[in-house]
Amino acid sequence: MSEALIVFALKYWLVAAVLLFVALLWQVFRPGSRAQMDRHARIPFAFEEDRDGRA
């Protein structure tokens, strides 16, 4: 059983990687995800600086 699973993984890893990449692209570039991505892009700037100059 494990040998068949290894053979299956070796034969179809590229197909799985391409499908995962397409799913990632859809998650990022789907219509309506812009507001969420803008919120995520502002996370590093959400913190106020301390008085000693360090973030």
ABEGO torsion letter per residue (X at the ends): XAAAAAAAAAAAAAAAAAAAAAAAAAAAABBGAAAAAAAAAAAAAABBBBAAGBX
